[in-house]
Amino acid sequence: MKKSTVTVTFDDEQLQALKMYLSEKNLTVETELEEMLQALYLKSVPLTVRDFITKKAKNEMEKENKATRRMKSNPITKVNIEQSNE
């Protein structure tokens, strides 16, 4: 699935303090925000829409896998032609 970048502004001193205390728990701001965005997504987007998005992503992955398998089953053979210096 294609990923997008979300940019937010936040007070620098607060961010540094947050990073410091999260690091004590082996956590990062990025992973915590990703989890919160996922929870917001689950809370806000109806189940039917989430199911559609999941099915769409699955179909795209299957198409990519088929194309990859097709390429592997029909490999391009490299042929070297050497000229003799006679």
LINZI-V329957 format. One record per run of one state. SS is the DSSP state (H for helix, E for strand, - for the rest). FROM is the first residue (numbers start at 1). TO is the last residue. If there is no record, write none. Layout:
SS_FROM_TO, SS_FROM_TO
This chain:
-_1_11, H_12_23, -_24_28, H_29_44, -_45_46, H_47_73, -_74_86
